[in-house]
């Protein structure tokens, strides 16, 4: 009887040892070794091998799913890097193209006008004693050429930074943009209580309108467009809708970079730098709508007067406020704000 029990005990021990060996082998093959491989792949990733996680490491489902998730994240990073590199390269090219364009325009227009002015003055000096009538004609021509050069320079400056934006504000600058006799024919609506915004916000909204209308003309072949500038207490929203051909909007706007379309990405980056958002909706054959929203600081006051120019500022129409000497000063435009900040003592009430 004792020998039978001993045999059974030995058999049970053998089975237990076998199970232990099998389980350890399974744990090693299905868990430890795959985890070790995954750790090696992660190490290779750390040293710059972005394709390391693409190779399978085996193991239980949880480990495989972890590797797939990590590989997916790496692919997203690689895609973002590719998009960023493409955008950065295009941005550099665009800046160089813009420099070349300005150089060509200055050479072909402004410089030629100034050369003509110099030639007319030289002729006038030659005719000064003997042909006074021709002197008058040469000086008249020189004046006309000088006036043309001034007009051309003003156009170039307006392209780089619209004077109306700084002097008259965003609404007026957009109105002048909409009134240009170009396609698409544009209509502007302003809603809410208009007010001056800070310089960066106004320039960003204006450039967003320019980019949207340029895209509508170049890519959408639009004939008409609507600009809506909406002021709210804490934000300004620009909506641009055109009747162009439209397009299929990708789920991720970053994909536009890989397709060679950089304008919307530049617009979104500008707005994003001010903590704003851009949404694009479009239907092939049904036009495009771009909405750019930029949060703005809320300026609250009953009434105010600009300390520099003396303009009475109605509620909600201030450009910006500055606290100086324990008193809050309200400005109608960036010019007055800059003058005050350059020499605030000059505009203190006690000295006015």
GUGU-392159 format. One record per residue (C-alpha): x, y, z; residue number from 1. Coordinates in Angstrom, 2 decimals. Layout:
N
+---------+---------+---------+-----+
!       X !       Y !       Z !  nr !
+---------+---------+---------+-----+
!       X !       Y !       Z ! NUM !
...
+---------+---------+---------+-----+
***
This chain:
352
+---------+---------+---------+-----+
!       X !       Y !       Z !  nr !
+---------+---------+---------+-----+
!    0.00 !    0.00 !    0.00 !   1 !
!    2.85 !    2.35 !    0.91 !   2 !
!    4.62 !    1.64 !   -2.39 !   3 !
!    1.46 !    2.46 !   -4.35 !   4 !
!    1.12 !    5.80 !   -2.61 !   5 !
!    4.79 !    6.53 !   -3.15 !   6 !
!    4.43 !    5.83 !   -6.84 !   7 !
!    1.45 !    8.10 !   -7.05 !   8 !
!    3.36 !   10.78 !   -5.17 !   9 !
!    6.31 !   10.48 !   -7.52 !  10 !
!    3.97 !   10.63 !  -10.50 !  11 !
!    2.27 !   13.70 !   -9.10 !  12 !
!    5.63 !   15.33 !   -8.51 !  13 !
!    6.64 !   14.51 !  -12.06 !  14 !
!    3.46 !   16.02 !  -13.40 !  15 !
!    3.94 !   19.12 !  -11.25 !  16 !
!    7.51 !   19.52 !  -12.41 !  17 !
!    6.46 !   19.04 !  -16.01 !  18 !
!    3.72 !   21.63 !  -15.63 !  19 !
!    6.17 !   24.00 !  -13.99 !  20 !
!    8.67 !   23.52 !  -16.81 !  21 !
!    5.97 !   23.96 !  -19.45 !  22 !
!    4.53 !   27.05 !  -17.77 !  23 !
!    7.97 !   28.59 !  -17.35 !  24 !
!    8.77 !   27.83 !  -20.96 !  25 !
!    5.45 !   29.32 !  -22.06 !  26 !
!    6.03 !   32.39 !  -19.87 !  27 !
!    9.51 !   32.81 !  -21.29 !  28 !
!    8.49 !   32.31 !  -24.91 !  29 !
!    5.23 !   34.26 !  -24.78 !  30 !
!    6.04 !   37.01 !  -22.27 !  31 !
!    9.67 !   37.48 !  -21.26 !  32 !
!   11.30 !   37.07 !  -24.66 !  33 !
!    8.69 !   39.27 !  -26.50 !  34 !
!    9.01 !   41.93 !  -23.79 !  35 !
!   12.79 !   41.79 !  -24.17 !  36 !
!   12.44 !   42.17 !  -27.94 !  37 !
!   10.05 !   45.08 !  -27.46 !  38 !
!   12.54 !   46.73 !  -25.07 !  39 !
!   15.29 !   46.32 !  -27.68 !  40 !
!   13.03 !   47.86 !  -30.32 !  41 !
!   12.26 !   50.78 !  -27.99 !  42 !
!   16.00 !   51.22 !  -27.43 !  43 !
!   16.59 !   51.27 !  -31.17 !  44 !
!   13.79 !   53.84 !  -31.47 !  45 !
!   15.54 !   55.96 !  -28.85 !  46 !
!   18.65 !   55.97 !  -31.06 !  47 !
!   16.72 !   57.18 !  -34.09 !  48 !
!   15.55 !   53.98 !  -35.78 !  49 !
!   11.94 !   55.04 !  -36.39 !  50 !
!   11.17 !   51.76 !  -38.20 !  51 !
!   12.27 !   49.55 !  -35.30 !  52 !
!    8.76 !   48.90 !  -34.01 !  53 !
!    7.45 !   47.76 !  -37.39 !  54 !
!    8.93 !   44.26 !  -36.90 !  55 !
!    6.75 !   41.84 !  -34.93 !  56 !
!    8.02 !   40.73 !  -31.55 !  57 !
!    5.53 !   37.90 !  -30.96 !  58 !
!    4.12 !   37.15 !  -27.55 !  59 !
!    0.69 !   37.37 !  -26.02 !  60 !
!   -1.97 !   39.63 !  -27.54 !  61 !
!   -1.40 !   42.37 !  -25.00 !  62 !
!    2.26 !   42.70 !  -25.98 !  63 !
!    1.40 !   42.66 !  -29.68 !  64 !
!   -1.23 !   45.33 !  -29.15 !  65 !
!    1.25 !   47.42 !  -27.17 !  66 !
!    3.79 !   47.19 !  -30.00 !  67 !
!    1.14 !   48.10 !  -32.57 !  68 !
!    0.09 !   51.12 !  -30.51 !  69 !
!    3.68 !   52.27 !  -30.12 !  70 !
!    4.32 !   51.74 !  -33.83 !  71 !
!    1.20 !   53.74 !  -34.66 !  72 !
!    2.37 !   56.62 !  -32.48 !  73 !
!    5.75 !   56.55 !  -34.21 !  74 !
!    4.07 !   56.67 !  -37.62 !  75 !
!    2.09 !   59.72 !  -36.51 !  76 !
!    5.31 !   61.36 !  -35.34 !  77 !
!    7.04 !   60.54 !  -38.63 !  78 !
!    4.10 !   61.92 !  -40.57 !  79 !
!    4.11 !   65.11 !  -38.51 !  80 !
!    7.86 !   65.45 !  -39.06 !  81 !
!    7.40 !   65.02 !  -42.81 !  82 !
!    4.61 !   67.59 !  -42.85 !  83 !
!    6.62 !   70.04 !  -40.79 !  84 !
!    9.69 !   69.61 !  -42.97 !  85 !
!    7.65 !   70.13 !  -46.14 !  86 !
!    5.96 !   73.19 !  -44.69 !  87 !
!    9.24 !   74.68 !  -43.42 !  88 !
!   10.86 !   74.13 !  -46.82 !  89 !
!    7.93 !   75.72 !  -48.61 !  90 !
!    7.90 !   78.62 !  -46.16 !  91 !
!   11.56 !   79.31 !  -46.88 !  92 !
!   10.89 !   79.09 !  -50.62 !  93 !
!    7.91 !   81.41 !  -50.30 !  94 !
!    9.97 !   84.02 !  -48.48 !  95 !
!   12.66 !   83.84 !  -51.14 !  96 !
!   10.03 !   84.06 !  -53.89 !  97 !
!    8.53 !   87.10 !  -52.19 !  98 !
!   11.93 !   88.78 !  -51.99 !  99 !
!   12.48 !   88.09 !  -55.72 ! 100 !
!    9.01 !   89.43 !  -56.56 ! 101 !
!    9.58 !   92.65 !  -54.63 ! 102 !
!   13.03 !   93.06 !  -56.16 ! 103 !
!   11.66 !   92.60 !  -59.70 ! 104 !
!    8.76 !   94.97 !  -59.10 ! 105 !
!   11.02 !   97.66 !  -57.65 ! 106 !
!   13.43 !   97.25 !  -60.56 ! 107 !
!   10.79 !   97.19 !  -63.28 ! 108 !
!    8.62 !  100.01 !  -61.94 ! 109 !
!    9.97 !  102.25 !  -59.21 ! 110 !
!   13.62 !  102.27 !  -60.26 ! 111 !
!   12.70 !  102.88 !  -63.90 ! 112 !
!   10.50 !  105.80 !  -62.84 ! 113 !
!   13.33 !  107.31 !  -60.80 ! 114 !
!   15.74 !  106.85 !  -63.73 ! 115 !
!   13.27 !  108.73 !  -65.93 ! 116 !
!   13.10 !  111.51 !  -63.33 ! 117 !
!   16.90 !  111.82 !  -63.31 ! 118 !
!   17.02 !  111.91 !  -67.11 ! 119 !
!   14.36 !  114.60 !  -67.24 ! 120 !
!   16.26 !  116.73 !  -64.73 ! 121 !
!   19.47 !  116.32 !  -66.73 ! 122 !
!   17.67 !  117.44 !  -69.89 ! 123 !
!   16.21 !  120.42 !  -68.05 ! 124 !
!   19.68 !  121.47 !  -66.95 ! 125 !
!   20.90 !  121.22 !  -70.55 ! 126 !
!   18.04 !  123.41 !  -71.83 ! 127 !
!   18.03 !  125.78 !  -68.88 ! 128 !
!   19.48 !  128.84 !  -70.70 ! 129 !
!   18.44 !  128.44 !  -74.31 ! 130 !
!   15.13 !  126.51 !  -74.31 ! 131 !
!   13.01 !  127.48 !  -71.27 ! 132 !
!    9.87 !  125.94 !  -72.81 ! 133 !
!   11.51 !  122.55 !  -73.07 ! 134 !
!   12.78 !  122.93 !  -69.50 ! 135 !
!    9.20 !  123.32 !  -68.32 ! 136 !
!    8.17 !  120.23 !  -70.28 ! 137 !
!   11.05 !  118.19 !  -68.83 ! 138 !
!   10.24 !  119.28 !  -65.27 ! 139 !
!    6.56 !  118.47 !  -65.78 ! 140 !
!    7.55 !  115.00 !  -66.99 ! 141 !
!    9.90 !  114.60 !  -64.03 ! 142 !
!    7.10 !  115.50 !  -61.62 ! 143 !
!    4.75 !  112.98 !  -63.24 ! 144 !
!    7.38 !  110.26 !  -63.01 ! 145 !
!    8.07 !  111.10 !  -59.39 ! 146 !
!    4.36 !  110.93 !  -58.60 ! 147 !
!    4.18 !  107.52 !  -60.32 ! 148 !
!    7.14 !  106.29 !  -58.27 ! 149 !
!    5.45 !  107.43 !  -55.05 ! 150 !
!    2.23 !  105.64 !  -56.04 ! 151 !
!    4.14 !  102.47 !  -56.88 ! 152 !
!    5.98 !  102.54 !  -53.55 ! 153 !
!    2.71 !  103.05 !  -51.71 ! 154 !
!    1.28 !   99.99 !  -53.47 ! 155 !
!    4.31 !   97.92 !  -52.45 ! 156 !
!    4.06 !   99.14 !  -48.86 ! 157 !
!    0.34 !   98.39 !  -48.82 ! 158 !
!    1.07 !   94.82 !  -49.93 ! 159 !
!    3.59 !   94.39 !  -47.14 ! 160 !
!    1.56 !   96.16 !  -44.44 ! 161 !
!   -1.68 !   97.96 !  -45.28 ! 162 !
!   -1.60 !  101.54 !  -43.89 ! 163 !
!   -5.39 !  101.50 !  -43.58 ! 164 !
!   -5.12 !   98.67 !  -41.08 ! 165 !
!   -3.06 !  100.76 !  -38.68 ! 166 !
!   -4.74 !  104.09 !  -39.32 ! 167 !
!   -8.41 !  103.14 !  -39.74 ! 168 !
!   -8.75 !   99.69 !  -38.20 ! 169 !
!   -9.66 !   96.19 !  -39.29 ! 170 !
!  -13.16 !   96.87 !  -40.57 ! 171 !
!  -12.03 !   99.69 !  -42.86 ! 172 !
!   -9.05 !   97.70 !  -44.15 ! 173 !
!  -11.27 !   94.71 !  -44.96 ! 174 !
!  -13.73 !   97.07 !  -46.64 ! 175 !
!  -10.98 !   98.37 !  -48.91 ! 176 !
!   -9.92 !   94.79 !  -49.63 ! 177 !
!  -13.48 !   93.86 !  -50.56 ! 178 !
!  -13.87 !   96.92 !  -52.79 ! 179 !
!  -10.95 !   96.00 !  -55.04 ! 180 !
!  -12.16 !   95.49 !  -58.64 ! 181 !
!  -10.88 !   91.92 !  -58.85 ! 182 !
!  -12.38 !   88.45 !  -58.96 ! 183 !
!  -13.95 !   87.19 !  -56.81 ! 184 !
!  -16.30 !   90.11 !  -56.30 ! 185 !
!  -16.47 !   90.43 !  -52.53 ! 186 !
!  -19.06 !   91.75 !  -50.08 ! 187 !
!  -18.27 !   92.61 !  -46.45 ! 188 !
!  -20.65 !   92.43 !  -43.48 ! 189 !
!  -19.64 !   93.56 !  -40.00 ! 190 !
!  -21.67 !   92.40 !  -37.01 ! 191 !
!  -21.41 !   93.16 !  -33.31 ! 192 !
!  -19.81 !   96.24 !  -31.77 ! 193 !
!  -16.66 !   96.98 !  -33.74 ! 194 !
!  -13.55 !   97.96 !  -31.83 ! 195 !
!   -9.82 !   98.17 !  -32.28 ! 196 !
!   -7.91 !   94.96 !  -31.57 ! 197 !
!   -4.26 !   94.57 !  -30.76 ! 198 !
!   -1.88 !   94.85 !  -33.69 ! 199 !
!   -1.17 !   91.12 !  -34.04 ! 200 !
!   -4.86 !   90.17 !  -34.04 ! 201 !
!   -5.83 !   92.77 !  -36.65 ! 202 !
!   -2.98 !   91.83 !  -38.95 ! 203 !
!   -3.73 !   88.12 !  -38.59 ! 204 !
!   -7.41 !   88.54 !  -39.43 ! 205 !
!   -6.54 !   90.73 !  -42.41 ! 206 !
!   -4.01 !   88.22 !  -43.74 ! 207 !
!   -6.53 !   85.42 !  -43.23 ! 208 !
!   -9.01 !   87.30 !  -45.41 ! 209 !
!   -6.34 !   87.87 !  -48.06 ! 210 !
!   -5.34 !   84.20 !  -48.08 ! 211 !
!   -8.92 !   82.96 !  -48.23 ! 212 !
!   -9.80 !   85.26 !  -51.15 ! 213 !
!   -6.57 !   84.34 !  -52.94 ! 214 !
!   -7.38 !   80.64 !  -52.60 ! 215 !
!  -10.92 !   81.27 !  -53.80 ! 216 !
!   -9.61 !   82.94 !  -56.95 ! 217 !
!   -6.64 !   80.70 !  -57.73 ! 218 !
!   -7.89 !   77.26 !  -56.74 ! 219 !
!  -11.66 !   77.56 !  -56.55 ! 220 !
!  -12.13 !   79.88 !  -59.57 ! 221 !
!  -14.79 !   81.64 !  -57.50 ! 222 !
!  -16.78 !   84.51 !  -58.97 ! 223 !
!  -18.07 !   85.94 !  -55.69 ! 224 !
!  -17.25 !   85.77 !  -52.00 ! 225 !
!  -18.70 !   87.00 !  -48.71 ! 226 !
!  -16.64 !   88.27 !  -45.79 ! 227 !
!  -18.27 !   88.42 !  -42.37 ! 228 !
!  -16.42 !   90.07 !  -39.51 ! 229 !
!  -18.17 !   89.33 !  -36.22 ! 230 !
!  -17.20 !   91.05 !  -32.98 ! 231 !
!  -18.13 !   89.46 !  -29.67 ! 232 !
!  -17.08 !   90.55 !  -26.18 ! 233 !
!  -14.27 !   88.01 !  -25.99 ! 234 !
!  -13.37 !   87.22 !  -29.61 ! 235 !
!  -13.40 !   88.28 !  -33.23 ! 236 !
!  -14.48 !   85.84 !  -35.93 ! 237 !
!  -13.83 !   86.09 !  -39.66 ! 238 !
!  -15.94 !   83.96 !  -42.00 ! 239 !
!  -15.10 !   83.76 !  -45.71 ! 240 !
!  -17.49 !   81.93 !  -48.01 ! 241 !
!  -16.98 !   81.61 !  -51.77 ! 242 !
!  -18.93 !   80.07 !  -54.64 ! 243 !
!  -15.92 !   78.29 !  -56.12 ! 244 !
!  -15.40 !   74.69 !  -57.13 ! 245 !
!  -14.69 !   73.50 !  -53.58 ! 246 !
!  -12.59 !   70.49 !  -52.67 ! 247 !
!  -12.49 !   67.41 !  -50.48 ! 248 !
!  -11.29 !   68.52 !  -47.07 ! 249 !
!   -8.93 !   65.94 !  -45.50 ! 250 !
!   -9.61 !   64.76 !  -41.96 ! 251 !
!   -6.30 !   66.26 !  -40.94 ! 252 !
!   -5.54 !   69.66 !  -42.46 ! 253 !
!   -1.84 !   68.86 !  -42.12 ! 254 !
!   -2.30 !   66.48 !  -45.05 ! 255 !
!   -2.70 !   69.54 !  -47.30 ! 256 !
!    1.03 !   70.15 !  -46.91 ! 257 !
!    1.85 !   66.75 !  -48.41 ! 258 !
!   -0.42 !   67.62 !  -51.33 ! 259 !
!    1.44 !   70.87 !  -51.98 ! 260 !
!   -1.19 !   73.25 !  -50.53 ! 261 !
!    0.45 !   75.52 !  -47.99 ! 262 !
!   -1.81 !   78.57 !  -47.77 ! 263 !
!   -4.35 !   77.13 !  -45.34 ! 264 !
!   -1.59 !   75.72 !  -43.17 ! 265 !
!    0.05 !   79.13 !  -42.98 ! 266 !
!   -3.29 !   80.67 !  -42.10 ! 267 !
!   -3.92 !   78.12 !  -39.36 ! 268 !
!   -0.43 !   78.62 !  -37.96 ! 269 !
!   -0.90 !   82.41 !  -37.81 ! 270 !
!   -4.23 !   82.09 !  -36.05 ! 271 !
!   -2.95 !   79.32 !  -33.78 ! 272 !
!   -0.11 !   81.55 !  -32.60 ! 273 !
!   -2.81 !   83.79 !  -31.09 ! 274 !
!   -4.61 !   80.82 !  -29.49 ! 275 !
!   -7.25 !   80.95 !  -32.20 ! 276 !
!   -8.86 !   78.25 !  -34.31 ! 277 !
!   -9.50 !   77.71 !  -38.02 ! 278 !
!  -12.17 !   75.47 !  -39.50 ! 279 !
!  -12.56 !   74.65 !  -43.18 ! 280 !
!  -15.69 !   73.18 !  -44.74 ! 281 !
!  -16.03 !   72.54 !  -48.43 ! 282 !
!  -17.99 !   70.42 !  -50.86 ! 283 !
!  -16.72 !   69.66 !  -54.38 ! 284 !
!  -18.81 !   71.91 !  -56.58 ! 285 !
!  -20.37 !   73.66 !  -53.59 ! 286 !
!  -17.86 !   76.34 !  -52.56 ! 287 !
!  -15.68 !   76.71 !  -49.49 ! 288 !
!  -16.17 !   78.30 !  -46.09 ! 289 !
!  -13.26 !   79.26 !  -43.84 ! 290 !
!  -13.85 !   80.42 !  -40.27 ! 291 !
!  -11.04 !   81.94 !  -38.22 ! 292 !
!  -11.75 !   82.81 !  -34.59 ! 293 !
!   -9.30 !   84.70 !  -32.39 ! 294 !
!   -9.94 !   85.28 !  -28.69 ! 295 !
!   -9.43 !   88.85 !  -27.53 ! 296 !
!   -9.09 !   90.43 !  -24.14 ! 297 !
!  -12.27 !   92.05 !  -22.86 ! 298 !
!  -11.88 !   95.82 !  -22.42 ! 299 !
!  -14.53 !   97.20 !  -20.09 ! 300 !
!  -15.20 !  100.89 !  -19.40 ! 301 !
!  -18.09 !  103.35 !  -19.58 ! 302 !
!  -16.40 !  106.01 !  -21.70 ! 303 !
!  -12.87 !  107.24 !  -22.27 ! 304 !
!  -10.74 !  109.78 !  -24.09 ! 305 !
!   -7.46 !  109.03 !  -25.80 ! 306 !
!   -4.73 !  110.88 !  -23.88 ! 307 !
!   -2.70 !  111.51 !  -27.04 ! 308 !
!   -5.16 !  112.71 !  -29.67 ! 309 !
!   -8.09 !  113.51 !  -27.38 ! 310 !
!  -10.55 !  111.35 !  -29.31 ! 311 !
!  -13.65 !  110.34 !  -27.35 ! 312 !
!  -13.83 !  106.55 !  -27.33 ! 313 !
!  -17.22 !  104.91 !  -27.07 ! 314 !
!  -17.68 !  101.70 !  -25.06 ! 315 !
!  -16.41 !   98.68 !  -26.96 ! 316 !
!  -14.39 !  100.70 !  -29.49 ! 317 !
!  -11.03 !  100.96 !  -27.73 ! 318 !
!   -7.86 !   99.64 !  -29.31 ! 319 !
!   -6.04 !   98.87 !  -26.10 ! 320 !
!   -5.53 !  100.01 !  -22.51 ! 321 !
!   -2.36 !  100.64 !  -20.53 ! 322 !
!   -1.91 !  101.09 !  -16.79 ! 323 !
!    0.56 !  103.82 !  -15.95 ! 324 !
!    1.13 !  105.52 !  -12.60 ! 325 !
!   -1.87 !  103.76 !  -11.12 ! 326 !
!   -4.22 !  105.07 !  -13.81 ! 327 !
!   -5.77 !  103.25 !  -16.78 ! 328 !
!   -5.32 !  104.95 !  -20.16 ! 329 !
!   -7.43 !  103.98 !  -23.17 ! 330 !
!   -6.26 !  104.37 !  -26.77 ! 331 !
!   -8.10 !  104.63 !  -30.05 ! 332 !
!   -5.29 !  103.19 !  -32.22 ! 333 !
!   -1.76 !  101.73 !  -32.09 ! 334 !
!   -0.23 !  105.06 !  -33.17 ! 335 !
!   -1.54 !  106.83 !  -30.09 ! 336 !
!   -0.59 !  103.93 !  -27.85 ! 337 !
!    2.96 !  103.96 !  -29.22 ! 338 !
!    3.27 !  107.73 !  -28.73 ! 339 !
!    2.07 !  107.45 !  -25.14 ! 340 !
!    4.36 !  104.55 !  -24.26 ! 341 !
!    7.35 !  106.39 !  -25.77 ! 342 !
!    6.83 !  109.44 !  -23.52 ! 343 !
!    3.96 !  108.91 !  -21.05 ! 344 !
!    4.84 !  111.93 !  -18.89 ! 345 !
!    4.06 !  114.19 !  -21.82 ! 346 !
!    0.42 !  113.09 !  -21.81 ! 347 !
!   -0.22 !  112.99 !  -18.08 ! 348 !
!   -3.29 !  115.06 !  -17.11 ! 349 !
!   -1.29 !  117.12 !  -14.61 ! 350 !
!    0.85 !  118.40 !  -17.48 ! 351 !
!   -1.91 !  118.83 !  -20.01 ! 352 !
+---------+---------+---------+-----+
***
